[in-house]
């Protein structure tokens, strides 16, 4: 029955491609989360009225974030080919897609982090400062803790974007479900392969969204 419905699909090939997509999404997601938090904090703290108000520093970081956030991902991959080759040693495979995935997603998440931090009650921040809270305490126990639901919601959106980015990266031989759908499905006119690869991507997105919603609900104290 399975072979009749999907005559061109090889299960081993499908699971390998799914594993590559999950690998690219997970690794780039973790590094995007770390880098995005750092950039978002830098934007929030150096903005006008921030704890370390530095308009010049804010402007530089803001411009860089806006530039890399605005470049279409497929163009970003091409622009980063020399950097990727130096860093990874190759421009093929799942690892080669990681630099472009991180550079493309981190600025996007940084803006979401900045917006989340701006939603933190200023009264809580001022009260903590009045009680003599150190900078580290203020950042980790006040700013990040109070904005954690929005941060999780933001990284959920970003992870879904990374799944989409990884599919685009697959078109230029980065592996994953995008590569399977394009090479084995589209180019060989195997519509069953394209369909199953698409369904797998949708399932990954649904699972990410579900987990993100659950964690956000658990963290939301309202």
C-alpha positions in Angstrom: 0.0 0.0 0.0 2.8 2.4 1.0 4.8 1.7 -2.1 1.7 2.2 -4.3 1.0 5.6 -2.8 4.6 6.8 -2.7 6.4 4.8 -5.4 9.5 7.0 -5.5 10.0 7.6 -1.8 12.8 5.8 0.0 12.2 5.8 3.8 15.9 5.8 4.7 16.4 8.9 2.5 13.4 10.6 4.1 14.6 10.0 7.7 18.1 11.1 6.9 16.7 14.3 5.4 14.5 14.9 8.4 17.4 14.3 10.7 19.5 16.9 8.8 16.6 19.5 9.0 16.2 18.9 12.8 20.0 19.2 13.2 20.2 22.5 11.3 17.2 23.9 13.2 18.4 22.8 16.6 22.0 23.9 16.4 21.2 27.2 14.7 18.3 27.7 17.1 20.5 27.4 20.2 23.2 29.7 18.8 20.5 32.2 17.5 18.9 32.2 21.0 22.2 33.0 22.7 23.4 35.6 20.1 19.9 37.1 19.9 19.6 37.5 23.7 23.0 39.2 23.7 22.2 41.6 20.9 18.7 42.3 22.2 20.1 43.2 25.7 22.8 45.4 24.1 20.1 47.2 22.2 17.9 47.6 25.2 20.6 48.7 27.6 22.3 51.2 25.3 19.1 52.8 24.0 18.0 56.3 25.3 16.8 55.9 28.8 18.6 52.5 29.2 20.9 51.5 32.0 24.0 52.2 29.9 22.6 54.8 27.6 25.0 55.0 24.6 23.2 56.4 21.6 26.2 55.9 19.3 26.6 52.2 20.3 22.9 51.7 20.0 22.9 53.2 16.5 25.7 51.0 15.3 24.2 47.8 16.6 20.8 48.8 15.4 22.0 49.4 11.8 23.9 46.1 11.7 20.8 44.3 13.0 18.6 46.0 10.4 21.0 45.3 7.6 21.3 41.5 8.2 17.7 41.2 9.1 16.7 42.7 5.7 18.9 40.7 3.4 16.9 37.9 1.7 18.1 34.5 3.0 19.0 33.0 -0.3 21.2 36.0 -1.1 22.7 35.9 2.4 23.8 32.3 1.8 25.6 33.4 -1.4 27.2 36.4 0.3 28.5 34.2 3.2 30.0 31.5 0.9 33.7 32.8 1.4 33.2 33.1 5.2 31.5 29.6 5.3 34.3 28.0 3.4 36.9 29.4 5.7 35.0 28.6 8.9 33.5 25.1 7.9 35.9 24.1 5.2 33.1 23.4 2.7 30.0 25.0 1.3 28.1 21.7 1.1 26.2 19.8 3.7 24.2 20.7 6.9 27.1 22.3 8.7 27.8 24.6 5.9 24.3 26.0 6.2 24.7 26.9 9.9 26.6 30.3 9.5 23.9 31.7 7.1 21.1 30.3 9.3 22.5 32.0 12.4 23.4 35.3 10.8 20.0 35.4 9.2 18.0 34.6 12.3 19.9 36.2 15.2 19.2 39.8 14.2 15.5 39.0 13.7 15.3 37.4 17.2 17.4 40.3 18.6 14.6 42.7 17.7 12.0 40.4 19.3 14.2 40.3 22.5 14.4 44.1 22.5 10.7 44.5 22.2 10.1 41.9 25.0 12.5 43.8 27.3 10.7 47.0 26.7 7.5 45.5 27.9 9.0 44.8 31.4 7.4 47.0 34.0 9.7 49.9 34.6 8.5 50.1 38.2 10.0 46.6 38.8 13.3 47.7 37.3 13.5 50.9 39.3 12.6 49.0 42.5 15.4 46.5 41.9 17.9 49.3 41.3 16.7 51.1 44.4 17.3 47.9 46.4 20.9 47.8 45.2 20.6 45.0 42.6 23.8 44.4 40.7 23.8 44.6 36.9 23.9 40.8 36.6 21.0 40.3 39.0 19.0 43.0 37.1 19.6 41.3 33.8 19.0 37.7 34.7 16.5 37.9 37.6 14.5 40.9 36.5 14.7 41.7 32.8 15.1 38.1 31.4 12.9 36.5 34.0 10.0 39.0 33.6 10.2 38.9 29.8 10.6 35.1 29.6 7.1 34.3 28.1 7.7 36.8 25.3 11.3 35.5 24.8 10.0 31.9 24.4 7.2 33.1 22.1 9.9 35.0 20.1 12.2 32.0 19.8 9.3 29.8 18.7 8.6 32.2 15.8 12.3 32.2 15.0 12.7 28.4 15.1 9.8 28.2 12.6 11.6 30.7 10.4 14.7 28.6 10.7 12.9 25.5 9.4 11.9 27.6 6.4 15.5 28.9 6.0 16.9 25.3 6.2 14.5 24.2 3.4 15.8 27.1 1.2 19.4 26.2 2.1 18.6 22.6 1.0 18.1 23.8 -2.5 21.8 24.7 -2.7 22.9 21.3 -1.4 22.8 21.9 2.3 20.8 18.7 2.8 17.6 18.3 4.7 14.0 18.1 3.6 14.3 21.1 1.3 17.1 19.3 -0.6 15.0 16.1 -0.8 11.9 18.0 -2.1 14.0 19.9 -4.7 16.4 17.3 -6.0 14.4 14.1 -5.6 11.0 15.6 -5.9 10.9 18.6 -8.2 13.8 18.0 -10.5 12.9 14.3 -11.1 9.2 15.1 -11.2 8.4 12.8 -8.3 5.5 14.6 -6.8 5.0 12.0 -4.0 8.5 12.8 -2.6 7.8 16.5 -2.7 4.4 16.0 -0.9 5.9 13.9 1.9 8.8 16.2 2.4 6.4 19.1 2.7 4.2 17.3 5.1 7.3 16.5 7.3 8.2 20.2 7.3 4.7 21.1 8.4 4.8 18.5 11.2 8.0 19.9 12.5 6.5 23.4 12.5 3.4 22.2 14.3 5.4 20.5 17.0 7.6 23.6 17.5 4.6 25.8 17.8 2.9 23.5 20.2 5.9 23.2 22.5 6.4 26.9 22.3 2.8 27.6 23.3 2.9 25.2 26.2 6.2 26.6 27.6 4.9 30.2 27.1 1.7 29.3 29.1 3.7 27.8 31.9 6.0 30.8 32.2 3.2 33.4 31.9 2.3 34.5 35.5 -0.6 36.7 34.5 
